[in-house]
Amino acid sequence: MTIRFPKKLCPDDVIAITAPSMGVPASLHTRLDLAIDVLKSRKYRVLEGQCLRAVNKNKSAVRTLRATELSDFLLNAEINAVMPPWGGELAMELLELIDFEGLAQVKPKWFSGFSDLSTLHFPLTLICGWATLHGPNLMELGSKERDVTTEAIWLILEGERGEVVEQFSSPAYQTEGSDWREQPDAGFNLTHKTEWKRLDGSTLPMEFKGRLIGGCIETISRLAGTRFGDVPKFCEQHKQDGVILYFENAEMAPCELTRTLLSLKMHGWFDGVAGVLFGRSAAPAVTDPTLQNYHDALESALGDLSIPVLYDVDIGHVPPQLSLVNGAMAKVRYFDKGGMVAQLLE
């Protein structure tokens, strides 16, 4: 399958906003409005959907309305990008209501975000062949000041085709976030030094390359063995280029993470891949040395792989995070306890 990249975003383009998973409650509308103001400040026109500014039973609306609105936005030739406010938990309700085979026949557009949005990134890339952007959610763009890692989303969305976009490891990451209800324009509290790590314990430089595919492990792991998450097929289609798998963990405890990774291993997700990236874990840390911890989970499931595995990378629910393009050719370099990801916008 050929990966098709959307055209770059330009002034006067239309960005549609819908919440295919959880909507935005009234207490956070100010933050949402600030994020929308950022889009308008970059000269984009904004189209708000009806499934956006409400929450009931963990979602913005019933599944049929959410699926219809998202499908309409993705099919509408006048819309250039779809940027949901954030993820949630129930995007999986939409999968069998969306005609992904039909979307495969139309021009791609940017679909961006992370968390539960990975549930939609996967079929858009694996079935439709669209390049999709796994990176900061729209709500994270509403801060008064934004760090360079978060701002790199625009290098992707506004990048020229054929351009190579390089992103480097962040200087620091956040462990405790601000309450957007009390501080609607708050940015990240980047207080802890970033340190990418090799699973094999070495600190020597290394490099690997391949096509990126990945997302939130809680959601994409549920797609293993279905047509919505056929990673082995993607790896076979792109075996000449190689594949880099990446994951981020929102809340899985170490033992559950171990079981999940072993299950994906049995599904063939790691067969023939060139390397694996794991983001910093957002699950509660296990400090008792007699119990399985995050590193133990990775070592238990993946320690026998003869490929590079990096963890504590800038991906996911512990910000800031890189903007990674599913389907893009990428080169990953590890050095000086940090690194760089270079992606080709084809």
C-alpha positions as CSV (number, residue, x, y, z in Angstrom):
1,M,0.0,0.0,0.0
2,T,1.2,3.5,-0.9
3,I,1.1,6.0,1.9
4,R,-0.6,9.1,0.8
5,F,0.2,12.4,2.5
6,P,-2.2,15.3,2.8
7,K,-1.3,18.6,1.3
8,K,0.3,21.1,3.6
9,L,-1.9,23.5,5.5
10,C,-2.0,27.1,4.1
11,P,-3.7,30.3,5.3
12,D,-7.4,30.3,4.6
13,D,-7.6,26.5,4.8
14,V,-10.4,25.0,6.8
15,I,-9.8,23.1,10.0
16,A,-12.8,21.2,11.3
17,I,-13.1,20.3,15.0
18,T,-15.2,17.4,16.3
19,A,-14.9,15.1,19.3
20,P,-15.2,11.5,18.1
21,S,-14.6,10.3,21.6
22,M,-15.0,12.6,24.7
23,G,-16.5,16.1,24.3
24,V,-15.3,19.2,26.1
25,P,-17.3,20.1,29.2
26,A,-18.5,23.7,29.8
27,S,-15.8,24.2,32.5
28,L,-13.1,23.9,29.8
29,H,-14.7,25.8,27.0
30,T,-12.4,28.8,27.7
31,R,-9.4,26.5,27.1
32,L,-11.0,25.2,23.9
33,D,-11.7,28.8,22.7
34,L,-8.0,29.7,23.4
35,A,-6.9,26.7,21.2
36,I,-9.3,27.8,18.5
37,D,-7.9,31.3,18.7
38,V,-4.4,29.9,18.0
39,L,-5.7,28.3,14.8
40,K,-7.3,31.6,13.7
41,S,-4.1,33.5,14.5
42,R,-2.4,31.2,11.9
43,K,-5.0,32.4,9.4
44,Y,-7.0,29.2,9.3
45,R,-10.8,29.1,9.1
46,V,-12.4,27.0,11.8
47,L,-15.5,24.8,11.5
48,E,-17.0,23.5,14.7
49,G,-19.0,20.4,14.7
50,Q,-22.1,19.6,16.8
51,C,-20.3,16.8,18.6
52,L,-17.9,18.9,20.6
53,R,-19.0,21.1,23.5
54,A,-20.8,18.6,25.7
55,V,-20.1,15.3,27.6
56,N,-22.5,12.6,28.5
57,K,-21.5,9.1,29.5
58,N,-17.9,9.7,28.5
59,K,-18.6,10.9,25.0
60,S,-19.6,14.0,23.0
61,A,-22.8,12.4,21.6
62,V,-24.2,9.1,20.7
63,R,-22.1,6.9,18.4
64,T,-24.1,7.4,15.3
65,L,-23.9,11.2,15.5
66,R,-20.2,11.1,16.2
67,A,-19.5,8.7,13.3
68,T,-21.6,10.6,10.9
69,E,-20.0,14.0,11.7
70,L,-16.5,12.6,11.6
71,S,-17.2,10.8,8.3
72,D,-18.7,14.0,6.8
73,F,-15.7,16.0,7.8
74,L,-13.2,13.5,6.4
75,L,-15.1,13.3,3.1
76,N,-15.7,17.0,2.7
77,A,-13.3,18.3,0.0
78,E,-13.6,21.8,1.4
79,I,-12.1,20.8,4.7
80,N,-8.3,20.5,4.9
81,A,-7.7,19.0,8.4
82,V,-9.7,17.5,11.3
83,M,-8.3,18.3,14.7
84,P,-10.3,16.8,17.6
85,P,-9.9,18.5,21.0
86,W,-8.5,15.4,22.6
87,G,-9.1,11.7,22.9
88,G,-11.2,9.9,25.5
89,E,-12.2,6.2,25.8
90,L,-14.9,5.2,23.4
91,A,-13.7,6.0,19.9
92,M,-13.9,2.3,19.3
93,E,-17.7,2.6,19.1
94,L,-17.2,4.3,15.7
95,L,-15.1,1.8,13.8
96,E,-17.8,-0.3,12.3
97,L,-19.9,2.8,11.4
98,I,-17.2,4.5,9.3
99,D,-16.6,3.5,5.6
100,F,-12.8,3.3,5.6
101,E,-12.7,1.7,2.2
102,G,-14.6,4.7,0.9
103,L,-12.2,7.1,2.5
104,A,-9.4,5.2,0.8
105,Q,-10.8,6.5,-2.5
106,V,-10.7,10.2,-1.6
107,K,-7.8,12.6,-1.1
108,P,-6.3,12.4,2.4
109,K,-6.4,15.3,4.9
110,W,-4.6,15.8,8.2
111,F,-6.1,14.0,11.2
112,S,-4.2,14.8,14.3
113,G,-4.0,14.1,18.1
114,F,-3.3,11.2,20.4
115,S,-4.6,9.0,23.2
116,D,-8.0,7.4,22.1
117,L,-7.6,9.1,18.7
118,S,-5.1,6.3,18.0
119,T,-8.1,4.1,17.5
120,L,-8.9,6.1,14.4
121,H,-5.3,6.8,13.3
122,F,-4.8,3.1,12.8
123,P,-7.5,2.3,10.2
124,L,-7.0,5.7,8.5
125,T,-3.4,4.6,7.9
126,L,-3.6,0.8,7.7
127,I,-6.8,0.6,5.6
128,C,-7.0,4.0,3.8
129,G,-3.3,4.6,3.4
130,W,-3.5,8.1,4.9
131,A,-0.5,9.6,6.7
132,T,-1.9,10.8,10.1
133,L,-0.3,12.9,12.8
134,H,0.1,11.4,16.3
135,G,1.1,14.4,18.4
136,P,-0.3,17.2,20.7
137,N,-4.0,17.4,21.0
138,L,-5.7,20.7,20.0
139,M,-6.5,21.5,23.7
140,E,-2.7,21.4,24.4
141,L,-2.2,24.2,21.8
142,G,-4.3,26.7,23.9
143,S,-1.5,27.8,26.2
144,K,-0.1,31.3,26.3
145,E,3.4,29.9,25.8
146,R,4.3,26.7,24.1
147,D,7.5,24.7,24.2
148,V,9.5,24.0,21.0
149,T,8.6,20.3,21.1
150,T,4.9,21.0,21.1
151,E,5.2,23.7,18.5
152,A,6.8,21.2,16.1
153,I,3.3,20.1,15.1
154,W,3.3,23.0,12.7
155,L,6.5,21.8,11.0
156,I,4.5,18.7,10.0
157,L,1.1,20.3,9.2
158,E,2.6,23.2,7.3
159,G,5.7,21.4,5.9
160,E,6.4,21.1,2.2
161,R,6.1,17.7,0.5
162,G,9.6,16.2,0.1
163,E,10.8,18.0,3.2
164,V,12.6,16.2,6.0
165,V,11.5,17.4,9.4
166,E,13.9,16.8,12.3
167,Q,12.7,16.8,15.9
168,F,15.0,16.4,18.9
169,S,14.4,15.1,22.4
170,S,12.9,17.7,24.8
171,P,15.1,19.3,27.4
172,A,12.6,18.5,30.2
173,Y,9.1,17.0,30.8
174,Q,6.1,17.5,33.0
175,T,5.1,15.4,36.0
176,E,2.3,17.6,37.4
177,G,0.1,19.6,35.1
178,S,-1.9,22.7,35.7
179,D,-5.7,22.8,36.1
180,W,-7.0,24.4,32.9
181,R,-10.3,25.3,34.7
182,E,-8.3,27.6,37.0
183,Q,-5.6,28.5,34.5
184,P,-7.1,28.2,31.0
185,D,-3.9,29.5,29.3
186,A,-1.4,27.4,31.3
187,G,1.4,25.6,29.5
188,F,3.3,22.6,30.5
189,N,5.4,22.5,33.8
190,L,8.6,21.2,32.4
191,T,10.5,20.4,35.5
192,H,12.2,17.0,35.1
193,K,15.2,16.3,32.8
194,T,14.4,14.2,29.7
195,E,16.4,11.1,29.3
196,W,15.8,8.6,26.5
197,K,17.0,5.1,27.4
198,R,18.0,1.9,25.6
199,L,16.3,-1.2,26.9
200,D,19.6,-3.1,26.7
201,G,21.1,-0.6,29.1
202,S,23.7,0.7,26.8
203,T,24.3,4.4,26.3
204,L,26.2,4.0,23.0
205,P,24.7,5.9,20.0
206,M,22.6,3.9,17.6
207,E,20.4,4.6,14.5
208,F,17.6,2.8,12.8
209,K,15.0,3.6,10.2
210,G,11.6,2.6,8.8
211,R,8.0,3.6,8.4
212,L,6.3,4.7,11.6
213,I,3.1,3.2,12.9
214,G,1.8,3.2,16.5
215,G,-0.1,5.1,19.2
216,C,-1.7,4.6,22.6
217,I,-1.2,1.0,23.6
218,E,-4.5,0.8,25.6
219,T,-6.5,1.4,22.4
220,I,-4.5,0.0,19.5
221,S,-3.8,-3.2,21.3
222,R,-7.6,-3.9,21.3
223,L,-7.4,-3.8,17.5
224,A,-4.9,-6.7,17.1
225,G,-6.4,-9.5,15.0
226,T,-9.0,-7.2,13.4
227,R,-8.9,-5.5,10.0
228,F,-8.6,-2.2,11.9
229,G,-5.2,-3.1,13.4
230,D,-3.5,-5.4,10.9
231,V,0.1,-4.4,11.7
232,P,1.6,-7.6,10.3
233,K,0.1,-6.8,7.0
234,F,1.5,-3.3,7.1
235,C,4.9,-4.7,7.9
236,E,4.7,-7.1,5.0
237,Q,3.6,-4.2,2.7
238,H,6.6,-2.1,3.7
239,K,9.2,-4.8,4.4
240,Q,11.6,-3.1,1.9
241,D,11.5,0.1,4.0
242,G,11.3,-1.5,7.4
243,V,8.8,-0.5,10.1
244,I,9.3,1.3,13.4
245,L,6.6,0.6,16.0
246,Y,5.9,3.2,18.7
247,F,3.7,3.1,21.8
248,E,2.7,5.2,24.7
249,N,1.1,4.0,27.9
250,A,-1.6,6.1,29.5
251,E,-2.6,3.9,32.5
252,M,-1.7,0.3,32.2
253,A,-0.1,-1.2,35.3
254,P,3.2,-3.1,34.7
255,C,1.6,-6.6,34.8
256,E,-1.2,-5.6,32.4
257,L,1.4,-4.0,30.1
258,T,3.4,-7.2,30.1
259,R,0.4,-9.3,29.2
260,T,-0.6,-6.8,26.4
261,L,2.9,-6.7,24.9
262,L,3.1,-10.5,25.0
263,S,-0.2,-10.7,23.3
264,L,0.9,-8.3,20.5
265,K,4.0,-10.4,20.1
266,M,1.9,-13.5,19.6
267,H,-0.1,-11.5,17.0
268,G,3.1,-11.0,15.1
269,W,3.3,-7.2,15.6
270,F,7.1,-7.3,16.3
271,D,8.0,-9.7,13.5
272,G,10.5,-8.1,11.2
273,V,10.3,-4.6,12.6
274,A,13.4,-2.4,12.6
275,G,12.9,-0.9,16.0
276,V,10.5,0.0,18.8
277,L,9.9,3.3,20.6
278,F,8.1,3.6,23.9
279,G,7.0,6.9,25.5
280,R,7.2,7.8,29.1
281,S,4.6,5.9,31.1
282,A,1.8,7.9,32.6
283,A,0.7,5.1,34.8
284,P,1.4,5.3,38.5
285,A,5.1,4.4,39.2
286,V,5.8,1.2,41.0
287,T,8.6,1.8,43.6
288,D,8.4,-1.4,45.5
289,P,11.5,-3.4,44.3
290,T,9.7,-6.7,44.8
291,L,7.0,-5.8,42.3
292,Q,7.0,-5.6,38.5
293,N,7.7,-2.1,37.2
294,Y,7.6,-0.4,33.8
295,H,11.1,-1.4,32.8
296,D,10.4,-4.9,34.0
297,A,7.4,-5.1,31.7
298,L,9.3,-4.0,28.7
299,E,12.2,-6.3,29.5
300,S,9.9,-9.3,30.2
301,A,8.0,-8.9,26.9
302,L,10.6,-7.5,24.5
303,G,14.0,-8.2,26.1
304,D,14.7,-11.1,23.7
305,L,14.1,-9.0,20.6
306,S,17.3,-8.5,18.5
307,I,16.2,-5.0,17.5
308,P,16.7,-1.6,19.0
309,V,14.2,-0.7,21.7
310,L,14.1,2.8,23.2
311,Y,11.9,3.9,26.1
312,D,11.1,7.1,28.0
313,V,10.9,8.8,24.6
314,D,8.9,12.0,24.1
315,I,5.6,10.3,23.1
316,G,2.2,10.4,24.8
317,H,0.5,11.4,28.0
318,V,3.7,12.7,29.8
319,P,4.3,15.9,27.8
320,P,5.8,17.3,25.8
321,Q,5.7,15.0,22.9
322,L,7.0,14.6,19.3
323,S,4.7,14.9,16.3
324,L,5.0,11.5,14.6
325,V,3.5,10.7,11.3
326,N,2.0,7.3,10.9
327,G,3.2,6.0,7.6
328,A,6.2,8.3,7.2
329,M,9.7,7.1,6.6
330,A,11.7,8.0,9.6
331,K,15.2,7.8,10.9
332,V,15.8,7.5,14.6
333,R,19.1,8.5,16.2
334,Y,19.9,7.9,19.9
335,F,22.8,9.8,21.4
336,D,23.8,11.5,24.7
337,K,20.8,10.0,26.5
338,G,18.5,11.8,24.0
339,G,17.9,11.6,20.4
340,M,16.4,12.8,17.1
341,V,13.6,11.7,14.8
342,A,13.8,12.8,11.2
343,Q,10.7,12.2,9.0
344,L,10.2,12.5,5.3
345,L,7.0,14.3,4.2
346,E,6.4,12.4,1.0
